[in-house]
Each structure stands twice: as structure tokens, then as C-alpha cells.
Amino acid sequence: MLAAVAFALEITVLAAAPTGAVVALGSSDGSVRVLDLATGESLAVLALPRGVAARLAWSPDGRRIAAAAFPVERDAGNAPNSGWTSFPVQPDWVVWDFAAGRGEFHGSGSEPASMETGLAWSPDGFDLLMFGTPASVRIVRFDELGLVEDMHIAMPGQVSTALWSPDGAHLVLALANGGLVTIERDGWRVAAWVKTVLIRPRSLVASRDARLLLAGSDDVLLGAWCLPDLAPLWSRRIAVSDLWGSDDAVASLAVRSDGELALAVTSTWAGIEAFDPRDGRTTWEHGFGVGNNTRIACRFAPDESRFAIWGDIHGAVSSIRSVEDPDSVCALDVLGPESGAGGLAWTADGRFLVVLECRGARAVVLDARTLEFVRDLWP
């Protein structure tokens, strides 16, 4: 059993560490709490200079934690779980050296950013990409001793989502106007730029061998490109859209490490599709028909034998499914049948699954193998 961990606050974001059974939780009091799920021990409480964390990202070695924070105020009504609304202001970027127990970087965005602001560490953990402002991305470089460089790279438009290639050689950026850009890490030169059929890209994922890029966008458009030259392979509308129509978006993508299976999830009507990323051929699809999921995502388990899908509006969406038999469903109804999930994370050691209620009022810990309830993590 885990030791009790109780807080009278709400969770804004969660992120599992890349090693062990550790999670970081952003809370409504402007702090980031780091917890060991195996013991229930609070390992650290990190204070943000202002606002609350909207994004958290661990460096791949688990040494550093990065946060993107925004000033917020309560929605009208002041109900306990009425949600948070951000001001359209410059975000704060904060990086802590968790291993050394000290802050390493604090900076504000040069321009106002949306809540689509993102964080992405390079595979070696030395460069942190920060995006979301209208015409640039920011890269902060660290070494073993701390901060080395803080630079801005001009962009030909708003970056809607971005990632590092798995080999760390390139940045891949999707622009709100449908463009895709790859930037060489050596010298930060543009390697390729293409205009695509995508309409405001929302999701990107790359195969582990760094040869294939998948992207999804509004109008349920899905496509694949070669890396790093962005040569097009295929593009189409997601098949599950035939069930509910095209007024939807591909909100989340996941690809298995062997590069032979990928998942795509649509947001508005909550559909999921499995397909071969090499040719786009659909192998399985399912439509939930539950509307207005503002946050929905999918993710493979650490051993890739199962995958999770979760949405923040309706509990029917949140479930664990077997890769071999995706029609075999285990509903994540621990939060209640009508309560959606605002976040989900497997711990890196595969022992626990943390599920966050959509309004942040509750988080639970499950046994990752049996999916049995272990205890409430929050409150």
C-alpha cells in the first residue's frame, strides 16, 4: 500500500518521470510537487515565480523538470471545480535541476502565447525546446554544470506543435498554416520546409528509427512524411470520421517502437483508429460518439501490449485496450462513469498508472498490471 498523500488543491498537469515510479504534479497554488508512488513520499515541492503550470516535461535522464506557467483566475461562479482561465499574456518558463535541488532557469516569453504552448527535451537532455509564441521558438541549452545558452529562432508562422527526431539530429515543427519544417540541430539551419494539406496541425509523432513522421490536424486529416527531407508518403482523412463526419480534429497520435502500428484519436466525437504508419492502411477503428472532448489522447503502455485512450468530458471514452484484441476493453471508471480523465500516465517502471480527473479535483493510482485501485493520490 502507498502512504497517504493529501492536498486541498487541484492538479493542473501531471508528468511521469522517465525512470522509476515518480510523477510531477502541477497544482493550483503555483507549485510543482514530485511524488514517489512506491512509497507515497513527497520528494520535492518546487515553487513557480507566478501562475500555475500548464505544461511539465522531464529531461530524458530524469535530472531536470521544465514547466510552462501562466497567470490564471477562477471562472465565474467560484465552484470548487469550475476550472481555470488564462490571461493572454507572456508565459513563464522555469527549469529546475531536480537532482541537485536548485532552480536553473527562469524566463518570460517575448510575446503572448496560447495554452498550446509546449515543451520538448532533446533525447540527450541538453536542449529544451519551448514553443507557442507567434513567430519564434526558444531553445535553452544546458550542460552538466547548468545553463549554457538561451536562443530564439525565427519561424515563418505560429508553431502549433513540435518534437525532436528520436536521434536528436533535427527539430520538427508543424505550423498553424499547414507547413512542416525540419531544422538541423548542428547549426540550427532549416533542412526542409513543405506546405501540406494539413489544416492547423495538432499532433506529431516520429518513428523510433527517425525515418518517418506522422502528423494529424483539423478536418481529421492524417499524413506521413520521410525525415528529415519531408518527402510525402501518403495523406488521407481518418477513416473513423466516416462514422461522425469531418468536423473534427486528429488530437493525438502514438506509434509503436517497431514502426508497424500507430494510433490516431479524434477529439470532437472521440474516435480511435489503428493503422499501419508505412502506408496508412486502417486495421481497426472505433467511434465513441461522445462529443466535445476538449482534451483527448492515446498512449501505449511501457511494454506496448496495451494502449490507453482518455478524454476529459465523458467517462465512456477513458479505457485500456489490448493491442492484440482492441475490442477487449477495461473501462477506467474509477473516477465515476460520467467523469472524464484530464490526464493519464504510466510510470516508467510499468508498476503504476496515474489517472487525473478532468477538473483536477482528484487523481488515483492504479496497479498497472491488474488496473485495480491502489489509492487516491489527490486529494
C-alpha positions as CSV (number, residue, x, y, z in Angstrom):
1,M,0.0,0.0,0.0
2,L,1.1,3.6,-0.6
3,A,1.4,6.1,2.1
4,A,-1.3,8.8,2.1
5,V,-0.6,12.0,0.2
6,A,-3.3,14.6,0.7
7,F,-3.7,18.1,-0.7
8,A,-6.6,20.5,-0.6
9,L,-5.8,21.8,-4.1
10,E,-6.4,21.0,-7.7
11,I,-4.0,19.4,-10.2
12,T,-3.4,21.4,-13.4
13,V,-1.0,18.9,-15.2
14,L,0.9,15.7,-14.5
15,A,4.0,14.1,-16.0
16,A,5.7,10.8,-15.2
17,A,9.5,10.7,-14.8
18,P,11.4,8.7,-17.4
19,T,12.8,6.4,-14.7
20,G,11.3,4.7,-11.7
21,A,7.8,5.3,-10.2
22,V,7.9,9.1,-9.8
23,V,5.4,11.7,-11.1
24,A,5.4,15.5,-11.1
25,L,2.1,17.3,-10.5
26,G,1.4,21.0,-11.1
27,S,-1.1,22.4,-8.6
28,S,-3.4,25.4,-8.4
29,D,-1.3,27.1,-5.7
30,G,1.6,27.6,-8.2
31,S,3.7,24.7,-7.0
32,V,5.0,21.5,-8.7
33,R,5.0,18.5,-6.4
34,V,7.2,15.5,-7.1
35,L,6.0,12.2,-5.6
36,D,7.4,8.7,-5.3
37,L,4.4,6.5,-6.0
38,A,6.0,3.4,-4.5
39,T,6.3,4.9,-1.0
40,G,4.0,7.9,-1.2
41,E,6.9,10.2,-0.2
42,S,6.9,13.8,-1.3
43,L,10.4,14.2,-2.9
44,A,10.2,17.9,-3.6
45,V,7.9,20.9,-3.7
46,L,9.0,23.4,-6.4
47,A,7.6,26.9,-6.4
48,L,6.8,28.8,-9.6
49,P,7.5,32.5,-9.6
50,R,3.9,33.2,-10.8
51,G,0.9,31.5,-12.2
52,V,0.3,27.8,-12.4
53,A,1.9,25.1,-14.6
54,A,0.2,24.4,-17.9
55,R,2.9,22.0,-19.2
56,L,5.6,19.9,-17.5
57,A,8.4,18.0,-19.1
58,W,11.1,15.8,-17.6
59,S,14.5,15.6,-19.3
60,P,15.2,12.1,-20.6
61,D,17.7,11.3,-17.8
62,G,15.2,12.5,-15.1
63,R,17.6,15.2,-13.9
64,R,15.6,18.3,-14.8
65,I,12.0,19.3,-14.8
66,A,10.7,22.1,-17.1
67,A,7.4,24.0,-16.7
68,A,5.5,26.4,-18.8
69,A,3.3,28.6,-16.5
70,F,0.5,31.1,-17.0
71,P,-1.2,33.6,-14.7
72,V,-4.8,32.4,-14.1
73,E,-8.0,33.4,-12.4
74,R,-11.1,31.4,-11.4
75,D,-14.0,31.1,-13.8
76,A,-17.1,33.0,-12.7
77,G,-19.1,31.2,-10.1
78,N,-16.2,30.1,-8.0
79,A,-17.3,26.5,-7.8
80,P,-14.6,24.2,-6.4
81,N,-14.0,22.5,-9.8
82,S,-15.2,25.3,-12.1
83,G,-11.8,25.3,-14.0
84,W,-9.1,27.9,-14.7
85,T,-8.9,30.6,-17.3
86,S,-5.6,32.0,-18.5
87,F,-4.8,35.6,-19.4
88,P,-3.4,36.2,-22.9
89,V,0.0,37.1,-21.5
90,Q,3.6,36.1,-21.8
91,P,4.3,32.6,-20.3
92,D,6.9,31.9,-17.7
93,W,9.4,29.2,-18.4
94,V,11.1,27.5,-15.5
95,V,13.7,24.7,-15.3
96,W,14.8,23.0,-12.1
97,D,17.7,20.7,-11.6
98,F,15.8,18.2,-9.6
99,A,18.8,16.0,-8.9
100,A,20.7,19.0,-7.4
101,G,17.7,20.6,-5.8
102,R,18.0,24.0,-7.4
103,G,16.4,26.2,-10.0
104,E,18.5,26.7,-13.2
105,F,16.5,28.9,-15.5
106,H,13.6,31.4,-15.3
107,G,12.5,33.4,-18.3
108,S,9.3,35.0,-19.7
109,G,8.1,34.7,-23.3
110,S,8.9,37.6,-25.6
111,E,5.3,37.6,-26.9
112,P,1.9,36.5,-25.6
113,A,1.4,32.7,-26.1
114,S,-1.6,30.4,-26.2
115,M,-2.3,27.5,-23.9
116,E,-1.0,25.4,-26.8
117,T,2.5,26.3,-25.6
118,G,4.7,23.2,-25.5
119,L,8.0,21.9,-24.1
120,A,10.3,19.2,-25.6
121,W,13.7,18.0,-24.4
122,S,16.2,16.7,-26.9
123,P,17.0,13.0,-26.5
124,D,20.3,13.7,-24.8
125,G,18.6,16.1,-22.3
126,F,20.8,19.1,-23.0
127,D,18.5,21.3,-25.2
128,L,14.9,22.3,-24.2
129,L,12.6,23.5,-27.0
130,M,9.8,26.0,-25.9
131,F,7.1,27.0,-28.4
132,G,3.8,28.7,-28.6
133,T,4.6,32.3,-29.3
134,P,3.6,33.7,-32.8
135,A,6.9,34.0,-34.7
136,S,9.7,32.1,-33.0
137,V,10.8,29.2,-30.9
138,R,13.1,29.3,-27.9
139,I,15.9,26.8,-27.2
140,V,17.6,26.7,-23.8
141,R,20.8,24.7,-23.7
142,F,22.3,23.1,-20.5
143,D,25.4,21.1,-19.7
144,E,26.5,19.2,-16.6
145,L,27.1,22.5,-14.8
146,G,23.9,24.3,-15.7
147,L,22.6,26.9,-18.2
148,V,24.8,27.5,-21.2
149,E,22.8,29.3,-23.9
150,D,19.3,30.9,-24.4
151,M,18.4,31.5,-28.1
152,H,15.4,32.3,-30.3
153,I,14.9,31.0,-33.8
154,A,12.5,32.9,-36.1
155,M,9.7,31.0,-37.7
156,P,7.6,31.6,-40.8
157,G,4.4,31.4,-38.7
158,Q,2.9,30.2,-35.5
159,V,4.2,26.8,-34.3
160,S,1.2,24.7,-33.3
161,T,3.2,21.6,-32.2
162,A,6.8,20.3,-32.4
163,L,9.1,17.5,-31.5
164,W,12.7,16.3,-31.7
165,S,13.6,13.5,-34.0
166,P,14.4,10.4,-31.9
167,D,18.0,10.6,-33.0
168,G,18.2,14.2,-31.8
169,A,19.6,15.4,-35.1
170,H,16.6,17.6,-36.1
171,L,13.8,19.7,-34.7
172,V,10.4,19.0,-36.4
173,L,7.9,21.8,-36.3
174,A,4.3,22.0,-37.5
175,L,3.0,25.5,-38.4
176,A,-0.6,26.6,-37.9
177,N,-0.7,27.4,-41.7
178,G,-0.1,23.7,-42.5
179,G,3.6,23.9,-43.1
180,L,6.1,21.4,-41.8
181,V,9.7,22.4,-41.0
182,T,12.8,20.4,-40.1
183,I,15.8,22.2,-38.5
184,E,19.2,20.7,-38.2
185,R,20.5,20.8,-34.7
186,D,24.0,21.3,-35.9
187,G,24.0,25.0,-36.7
188,W,20.2,25.4,-36.4
189,R,19.7,25.6,-40.2
190,V,16.5,24.8,-42.0
191,A,16.8,21.4,-43.6
192,A,13.4,21.2,-45.2
193,W,10.1,23.2,-45.4
194,V,7.0,22.0,-47.1
195,K,3.4,23.2,-47.4
196,T,1.0,20.3,-46.7
197,V,-2.7,19.5,-46.9
198,L,-2.9,19.8,-43.1
199,I,-5.2,22.4,-41.6
200,R,-3.7,23.6,-38.3
201,P,-1.7,20.6,-37.2
202,R,-2.4,19.4,-33.7
203,S,-0.3,16.2,-33.3
204,L,3.1,14.9,-34.3
205,V,4.9,11.7,-33.7
206,A,8.1,10.2,-35.2
207,S,9.1,6.5,-35.5
208,R,11.9,5.4,-33.3
209,D,14.3,5.0,-36.2
210,A,13.8,8.7,-37.1
211,R,12.8,7.9,-40.6
212,L,9.0,8.5,-40.5
213,L,6.9,11.5,-39.3
214,L,3.2,11.3,-38.7
215,A,1.0,14.4,-38.4
216,G,-2.7,15.0,-37.7
217,S,-4.7,18.1,-38.0
218,D,-8.2,19.7,-38.1
219,D,-10.6,18.4,-40.6
220,V,-9.5,14.9,-39.5
221,L,-6.5,15.0,-41.8
222,L,-3.7,12.5,-41.3
223,G,-0.4,12.1,-43.2
224,A,3.1,10.7,-43.2
225,W,6.4,12.2,-44.4
226,C,10.0,11.0,-44.6
227,L,12.5,12.5,-42.2
228,P,14.5,14.7,-42.5
229,D,13.6,15.8,-46.1
230,L,9.8,15.7,-45.5
231,A,9.2,13.8,-48.7
232,P,5.4,13.0,-48.7
233,L,4.4,9.3,-48.3
234,W,0.6,9.4,-48.0
235,S,-2.2,11.5,-46.6
236,R,-5.9,11.0,-46.1
237,R,-8.9,11.7,-43.8
238,I,-9.0,9.4,-40.8
239,A,-11.4,6.5,-41.5
240,V,-13.3,6.8,-38.3
241,S,-14.6,10.2,-39.4
242,D,-17.0,8.4,-41.8
243,L,-19.0,7.5,-38.7
244,W,-19.4,11.0,-37.4
245,G,-18.4,13.4,-40.1
246,S,-15.3,15.5,-40.9
247,D,-16.0,18.3,-38.4
248,D,-13.3,17.0,-36.1
249,A,-9.5,17.0,-35.4
250,V,-6.8,14.4,-35.0
251,A,-5.9,15.4,-31.5
252,S,-3.3,12.7,-30.5
253,L,-1.0,10.2,-32.2
254,A,1.1,7.3,-30.9
255,V,3.4,4.9,-32.8
256,R,4.7,1.6,-31.6
257,S,8.5,1.3,-31.3
258,D,8.7,-1.3,-34.2
259,G,7.1,1.3,-36.5
260,E,4.4,-1.1,-37.7
261,L,1.4,0.1,-35.7
262,A,0.1,3.6,-34.9
263,L,-2.9,5.1,-33.2
264,A,-4.9,8.2,-34.0
265,V,-7.6,9.8,-31.8
266,T,-10.1,12.4,-32.9
267,S,-11.3,15.0,-30.4
268,T,-14.8,16.3,-31.0
269,W,-16.6,13.0,-31.4
270,A,-14.0,10.8,-29.8
271,G,-13.0,8.2,-32.4
272,I,-9.9,6.0,-32.4
273,E,-8.2,4.3,-35.3
274,A,-5.3,1.8,-35.5
275,F,-3.3,1.9,-38.8
276,D,0.0,0.9,-40.5
277,P,2.1,4.1,-40.5
278,R,4.1,3.0,-43.5
279,D,1.1,3.0,-45.9
280,G,-1.8,4.4,-43.9
281,R,-3.9,1.3,-44.1
282,T,-6.5,1.1,-41.4
283,T,-6.5,-2.1,-39.3
284,W,-9.2,-1.2,-36.7
285,E,-11.4,1.7,-35.7
286,H,-14.0,2.6,-33.1
287,G,-16.2,5.6,-32.7
288,F,-17.5,6.6,-29.2
289,G,-19.9,9.2,-30.5
290,V,-19.4,11.3,-27.4
291,G,-18.9,15.0,-28.3
292,N,-16.9,18.0,-27.2
293,N,-13.8,16.3,-25.7
294,T,-11.5,19.3,-25.4
295,R,-8.6,17.2,-24.3
296,I,-8.3,13.6,-25.5
297,A,-5.2,11.5,-26.0
298,C,-3.8,8.0,-26.5
299,R,-0.6,6.3,-25.4
300,F,1.0,2.9,-25.5
301,A,1.8,1.2,-22.2
302,P,5.6,0.8,-21.5
303,D,5.6,-2.8,-22.7
304,E,3.4,-1.8,-25.7
305,S,1.0,-4.8,-25.2
306,R,-1.8,-2.3,-24.3
307,F,-2.8,1.2,-25.0
308,A,-4.9,3.8,-23.2
309,I,-7.3,6.4,-24.5
310,W,-8.8,9.1,-22.3
311,G,-11.0,12.1,-22.7
312,D,-12.0,14.9,-20.4
313,I,-15.7,15.1,-21.0
314,H,-17.2,11.6,-20.6
315,G,-16.1,8.5,-18.7
316,A,-17.1,6.2,-21.5
317,V,-14.1,7.3,-23.5
318,S,-11.4,6.5,-20.9
319,S,-10.3,2.9,-21.2
320,I,-7.4,0.5,-21.6
321,R,-7.4,-1.9,-24.6
322,S,-5.2,-4.8,-25.7
323,V,-3.2,-4.3,-28.8
324,E,-4.0,-7.9,-29.9
325,D,-7.7,-7.6,-29.2
326,P,-8.7,-3.9,-29.1
327,D,-12.3,-4.8,-28.7
328,S,-11.4,-6.2,-25.3
329,V,-12.0,-3.1,-23.1
330,C,-11.3,-2.3,-19.5
331,A,-13.1,1.0,-18.6
332,L,-11.3,3.5,-16.4
333,D,-14.4,4.2,-14.3
334,V,-12.6,4.7,-11.0
335,L,-13.4,8.4,-11.3
336,G,-17.1,7.6,-11.9
337,P,-19.0,6.6,-15.1
338,E,-19.7,10.2,-16.1
339,S,-16.4,11.8,-15.1
340,G,-13.7,12.2,-17.8
341,A,-10.0,11.9,-17.4
342,G,-7.9,15.0,-17.9
343,G,-4.6,13.1,-17.9
344,L,-3.0,9.7,-17.6
345,A,0.5,8.4,-17.2
346,W,2.2,5.1,-16.8
347,T,5.2,5.2,-14.6
348,A,8.5,4.3,-16.4
349,D,8.9,1.1,-14.4
350,G,5.5,-0.1,-15.5
351,R,4.2,-0.6,-12.0
352,F,1.6,2.1,-11.7
353,L,-0.9,4.1,-13.7
354,V,-2.0,7.6,-12.6
355,V,-5.3,8.9,-13.8
356,L,-6.3,12.5,-13.3
357,E,-10.0,13.6,-13.2
358,C,-10.7,16.2,-15.9
359,R,-11.1,19.2,-13.5
360,G,-8.1,18.2,-11.5
361,A,-10.0,17.6,-8.3
362,R,-8.9,14.0,-7.9
363,A,-6.1,11.7,-9.0
364,V,-5.9,8.0,-8.4
365,V,-3.2,5.4,-8.6
366,L,-3.9,2.0,-10.2
367,D,-1.9,-1.2,-10.3
368,A,-0.7,-1.0,-13.9
369,R,-0.9,-4.8,-14.4
370,T,-4.3,-5.5,-12.9
371,L,-5.8,-2.0,-13.1
372,E,-7.0,-2.4,-9.6
373,F,-7.4,0.7,-7.5
374,V,-4.5,1.3,-5.1
375,R,-5.5,4.6,-3.5
376,D,-6.3,8.2,-4.1
377,L,-3.3,10.3,-4.8
378,W,-5.1,13.6,-4.7
379,P,-6.7,14.7,-2.5
